[in-house]
Amino acid sequence: MKRCAGTRRSFALLLIVGFLALSPASAYAVELSVFAAASMTESMNRVAEAYRAIVPEVTIVYNFDSSGTLKTQIEQGADCDLFISAGQKQMN
């Protein structure tokens, strides 16, 4: 049940970001860069499939790794539209 709730939250976040990206100012293909904890790989791949069916103009490019590594990459300037952390420390 906990995994399902996380998947729903992730899907909701992607929907919000996607709809913002598809505002009238950007009527072309959009690529979202999502950094997600490695433990979220299976869930996020399912989210991507469902999302692609709803918003085919948006391509989701994932970077899966540990939350700490992802946070460091972002701090060093990596291009990231959405960060989904599994670690409480990286969420704050």
N, CA and C atoms as a LAMMPS dump frame, in Angstrom:
ITEM: TIMESTEP
0
ITEM: NUMBER OF ATOMS
276
ITEM: BOX BOUNDS ff ff ff
-5.0000000000000000e+02 5.0000000000000000e+02
-5.0000000000000000e+02 5.0000000000000000e+02
-5.0000000000000000e+02 5.0000000000000000e+02
ITEM: ATOMS id mol type element x y z
1 1 1 N 0.823 -1.189 0
2 1 2 C 0 0 0
3 1 3 C 0.873 1.261 0
4 2 1 N 1.987 1.222 0.742
5 2 2 C 2.879 2.367 0.815
6 2 3 C 3.472 2.683 -0.563
7 3 1 N 3.854 1.648 -1.314
8 3 2 C 4.425 1.827 -2.643
9 3 3 C 3.406 2.465 -3.585
10 4 1 N 2.149 2.052 -3.473
11 4 2 C 1.078 2.579 -4.323
12 4 3 C 0.874 4.075 -4.062
13 5 1 N 0.921 4.471 -2.815
14 5 2 C 0.751 5.886 -2.466
15 5 3 C 1.892 6.712 -3.049
16 6 1 N 3.094 6.182 -2.988
17 6 2 C 4.244 6.878 -3.565
18 6 3 C 4.116 7.018 -5.069
19 7 1 N 3.614 5.981 -5.71
20 7 2 C 3.409 6.026 -7.154
21 7 3 C 2.373 7.073 -7.51
22 8 1 N 1.296 7.136 -6.752
23 8 2 C 0.255 8.135 -7.013
24 8 3 C 0.786 9.551 -6.838
25 9 1 N 1.571 9.755 -5.795
26 9 2 C 2.16 11.083 -5.568
27 9 3 C 3.098 11.459 -6.714
28 10 1 N 3.921 10.504 -7.125
29 10 2 C 4.855 10.761 -8.221
30 10 3 C 4.109 11.086 -9.504
31 11 1 N 3.054 10.338 -9.779
32 11 2 C 2.256 10.566 -10.98
33 11 3 C 1.614 11.952 -10.935
34 12 1 N 1.105 12.326 -9.775
35 12 2 C 0.48 13.644 -9.63
36 12 3 C 1.496 14.755 -9.884
37 13 1 N 2.704 14.605 -9.353
38 13 2 C 3.75 15.606 -9.577
39 13 3 C 4.085 15.727 -11.055
40 14 1 N 4.21 14.576 -11.72
41 14 2 C 4.532 14.602 -13.141
42 14 3 C 3.409 15.232 -13.957
43 15 1 N 2.17 14.965 -13.58
44 15 2 C 1.045 15.588 -14.283
45 15 3 C 1.1 17.104 -14.162
46 16 1 N 1.342 17.573 -12.962
47 16 2 C 1.407 19.02 -12.731
48 16 3 C 2.523 19.642 -13.558
49 17 1 N 3.707 19.058 -13.485
50 17 2 C 4.845 19.592 -14.237
51 17 3 C 4.563 19.528 -15.737
52 18 1 N 3.985 18.429 -16.181
53 18 2 C 3.683 18.264 -17.603
54 18 3 C 2.676 19.264 -18.111
55 19 1 N 1.613 19.478 -17.353
56 19 2 C 0.605 20.434 -17.79
57 19 3 C 1.154 21.86 -17.79
58 20 1 N 2.023 22.162 -16.85
59 20 2 C 2.666 23.477 -16.865
60 20 3 C 3.566 23.613 -18.088
61 21 1 N 4.254 22.539 -18.412
62 21 2 C 5.144 22.559 -19.574
63 21 3 C 4.37 22.685 -20.875
64 22 1 N 3.129 22.236 -20.88
65 22 2 C 2.316 22.275 -22.094
66 22 3 C 1.415 23.498 -22.168
67 23 1 N 1.72 24.506 -21.401
68 23 2 C 0.94 25.739 -21.468
69 23 3 C 1.063 26.313 -22.878
70 24 1 N 0.182 27.233 -23.262
71 24 2 C 0.216 27.781 -24.62
72 24 3 C 1.581 28.312 -25.052
73 25 1 N 2.391 28.724 -24.118
74 25 2 C 3.709 29.252 -24.473
75 25 3 C 4.638 28.172 -25.019
76 26 1 N 4.304 26.908 -24.786
77 26 2 C 5.178 25.828 -25.256
78 26 3 C 4.364 24.761 -25.98
79 27 1 N 3.928 25.059 -27.168
80 27 2 C 3.106 24.134 -27.952
81 27 3 C 3.99 23.238 -28.817
82 28 1 N 4.989 22.642 -28.229
83 28 2 C 5.904 21.751 -28.932
84 28 3 C 6.332 20.649 -27.974
85 29 1 N 7.093 19.702 -28.489
86 29 2 C 7.535 18.581 -27.661
87 29 3 C 8.38 19.084 -26.488
88 30 1 N 8.169 18.477 -25.35
89 30 2 C 8.855 18.873 -24.12
90 30 3 C 9.567 17.661 -23.538
91 31 1 N 10.747 17.883 -22.997
92 31 2 C 11.492 16.822 -22.329
93 31 3 C 11.639 17.201 -20.86
94 32 1 N 11.174 16.32 -19.976
95 32 2 C 11.304 16.539 -18.538
96 32 3 C 12.441 15.682 -18.005
97 33 1 N 13.318 16.302 -17.27
98 33 2 C 14.423 15.6 -16.641
99 33 3 C 14.038 15.309 -15.191
100 34 1 N 13.865 14.021 -14.886
101 34 2 C 13.425 13.611 -13.553
102 34 3 C 14.541 12.83 -12.874
103 35 1 N 14.983 13.327 -11.735
104 35 2 C 15.967 12.634 -10.918
105 35 3 C 15.191 11.923 -9.819
106 36 1 N 15.317 10.6 -9.762
107 36 2 C 14.547 9.829 -8.787
108 36 3 C 15.433 8.792 -8.111
109 37 1 N 15.119 8.53 -6.855
110 37 2 C 15.851 7.529 -6.089
111 37 3 C 15.763 6.174 -6.783
112 38 1 N 16.851 5.425 -6.744
113 38 2 C 16.911 4.123 -7.409
114 38 3 C 15.8 3.19 -6.94
115 39 1 N 15.385 3.328 -5.702
116 39 2 C 14.312 2.474 -5.174
117 39 3 C 12.97 2.763 -5.837
118 40 1 N 12.88 3.867 -6.558
119 40 2 C 11.636 4.257 -7.237
120 40 3 C 11.595 3.818 -8.702
121 41 1 N 12.607 3.109 -9.181
122 41 2 C 12.713 2.767 -10.604
123 41 3 C 11.461 2.096 -11.147
124 42 1 N 11.025 1.029 -10.508
125 42 2 C 9.855 0.293 -10.999
126 42 3 C 8.606 1.179 -11.013
127 43 1 N 8.373 1.881 -9.931
128 43 2 C 7.201 2.76 -9.844
129 43 3 C 7.255 3.865 -10.885
130 44 1 N 8.406 4.481 -11.042
131 44 2 C 8.521 5.59 -11.98
132 44 3 C 8.38 5.133 -13.426
133 45 1 N 8.837 3.934 -13.74
134 45 2 C 8.647 3.413 -15.096
135 45 3 C 7.166 3.196 -15.383
136 46 1 N 6.414 2.746 -14.381
137 46 2 C 4.96 2.599 -14.559
138 46 3 C 4.297 3.967 -14.716
139 47 1 N 4.755 4.924 -13.943
140 47 2 C 4.227 6.285 -14.051
141 47 3 C 4.498 6.83 -15.458
142 48 1 N 5.702 6.61 -15.969
143 48 2 C 6.058 7.114 -17.301
144 48 3 C 5.156 6.529 -18.38
145 49 1 N 4.857 5.236 -18.291
146 49 2 C 3.964 4.6 -19.267
147 49 3 C 2.586 5.247 -19.24
148 50 1 N 2.029 5.399 -18.059
149 50 2 C 0.698 5.997 -17.923
150 50 3 C 0.715 7.455 -18.374
151 51 1 N 1.752 8.16 -18.029
152 51 2 C 1.87 9.576 -18.38
153 51 3 C 1.977 9.758 -19.891
154 52 1 N 2.759 8.883 -20.525
155 52 2 C 2.948 8.948 -21.976
156 52 3 C 1.614 8.781 -22.709
157 53 1 N 0.728 7.954 -22.165
158 53 2 C -0.587 7.747 -22.775
159 53 3 C -1.454 9.003 -22.674
160 54 1 N -1.267 9.778 -21.617
161 54 2 C -2.072 10.981 -21.395
162 54 3 C -1.47 12.203 -22.085
163 55 1 N -0.16 12.332 -22.006
164 55 2 C 0.526 13.514 -22.541
165 55 3 C 1.688 13.059 -23.438
166 56 1 N 1.383 12.628 -24.662
167 56 2 C 2.434 12.082 -25.528
168 56 3 C 3.479 13.11 -25.968
169 57 1 N 3.192 14.401 -25.834
170 57 2 C 4.143 15.441 -26.234
171 57 3 C 5.306 15.574 -25.26
172 58 1 N 5.174 14.962 -24.097
173 58 2 C 6.202 15.078 -23.064
174 58 3 C 7.006 13.786 -22.979
175 59 1 N 8.305 13.922 -23.095
176 59 2 C 9.212 12.79 -22.927
177 59 3 C 9.856 12.921 -21.554
178 60 1 N 9.806 11.847 -20.789
179 60 2 C 10.413 11.852 -19.456
180 60 3 C 11.758 11.142 -19.539
181 61 1 N 12.802 11.842 -19.134
182 61 2 C 14.143 11.275 -19.105
183 61 3 C 14.527 11.117 -17.639
184 62 1 N 14.735 9.865 -17.226
185 62 2 C 15.042 9.58 -15.826
186 62 3 C 16.533 9.48 -15.576
187 63 1 N 16.915 9.868 -14.381
188 63 2 C 18.242 9.63 -13.842
189 63 3 C 18.005 8.981 -12.479
190 64 1 N 18.255 7.673 -12.386
191 64 2 C 18.056 6.948 -11.133
192 64 3 C 19.396 6.757 -10.436
193 65 1 N 19.43 7.037 -9.139
194 65 2 C 20.635 6.839 -8.328
195 65 3 C 20.224 7.023 -6.873
196 66 1 N 21.19 7.023 -5.983
197 66 2 C 20.865 7.267 -4.576
198 66 3 C 20.451 8.729 -4.424
199 67 1 N 19.596 8.99 -3.448
200 67 2 C 19.106 10.356 -3.24
201 67 3 C 20.25 11.33 -2.982
202 68 1 N 21.238 10.892 -2.224
203 68 2 C 22.382 11.752 -1.929
204 68 3 C 23.186 12.092 -3.172
205 69 1 N 23.406 11.098 -4.022
206 69 2 C 24.149 11.325 -5.265
207 69 3 C 23.388 12.273 -6.183
208 70 1 N 22.083 12.066 -6.285
209 70 2 C 21.259 12.934 -7.134
210 70 3 C 21.282 14.374 -6.627
211 71 1 N 21.17 14.53 -5.31
212 71 2 C 21.203 15.872 -4.711
213 71 3 C 22.519 16.565 -5.048
214 72 1 N 23.614 15.824 -4.952
215 72 2 C 24.929 16.381 -5.274
216 72 3 C 25 16.799 -6.735
217 73 1 N 24.474 15.96 -7.628
218 73 2 C 24.478 16.294 -9.056
219 73 3 C 23.706 17.589 -9.317
220 74 1 N 22.567 17.73 -8.654
221 74 2 C 21.749 18.938 -8.82
222 74 3 C 22.5 20.158 -8.288
223 75 1 N 23.119 20.008 -7.12
224 75 2 C 23.885 21.114 -6.531
225 75 3 C 25.048 21.533 -7.426
226 76 1 N 25.57 20.583 -8.207
227 76 2 C 26.687 20.875 -9.103
228 76 3 C 26.216 21.346 -10.479
229 77 1 N 24.909 21.593 -10.618
230 77 2 C 24.399 22.198 -11.84
231 77 3 C 23.732 21.28 -12.838
232 78 1 N 23.494 20.026 -12.479
233 78 2 C 22.818 19.113 -13.408
234 78 3 C 21.419 19.633 -13.72
235 79 1 N 21.008 19.463 -14.966
236 79 2 C 19.686 19.902 -15.409
237 79 3 C 18.634 18.94 -14.869
238 80 1 N 17.769 19.43 -13.999
239 80 2 C 16.756 18.592 -13.353
240 80 3 C 15.469 19.39 -13.203
241 81 1 N 14.371 18.835 -13.717
242 81 2 C 13.074 19.488 -13.581
243 81 3 C 12.333 19.033 -12.328
244 82 1 N 12.549 17.782 -11.936
245 82 2 C 11.835 17.22 -10.79
246 82 3 C 12.753 16.26 -10.052
247 83 1 N 12.86 16.424 -8.732
248 83 2 C 13.692 15.554 -7.894
249 83 3 C 12.783 14.779 -6.955
250 84 1 N 12.837 13.453 -7.054
251 84 2 C 12.031 12.591 -6.187
252 84 3 C 13.004 11.799 -5.318
253 85 1 N 13.074 12.181 -4.065
254 85 2 C 14.025 11.602 -3.128
255 85 3 C 13.368 10.53 -2.272
256 86 1 N 14.141 9.519 -1.928
257 86 2 C 13.667 8.515 -0.978
258 86 3 C 14.209 8.825 0.415
259 87 1 N 15.202 9.681 0.484
260 87 2 C 15.827 10.016 1.752
261 87 3 C 15.25 11.28 2.361
262 88 1 N 14.807 11.19 3.593
263 88 2 C 14.236 12.341 4.297
264 88 3 C 15.225 13.505 4.344
265 89 1 N 16.491 13.196 4.547
266 89 2 C 17.524 14.228 4.649
267 89 3 C 17.59 15.076 3.37
268 90 1 N 17.453 14.443 2.209
269 90 2 C 17.539 15.159 0.943
270 90 3 C 16.253 15.914 0.606
271 91 1 N 15.162 15.597 1.291
272 91 2 C 13.895 16.278 1.03
273 91 3 C 13.864 17.659 1.662
274 92 1 N 14.653 17.854 2.68
275 92 2 C 14.639 19.133 3.404
276 92 3 C 15.626 20.112 2.825
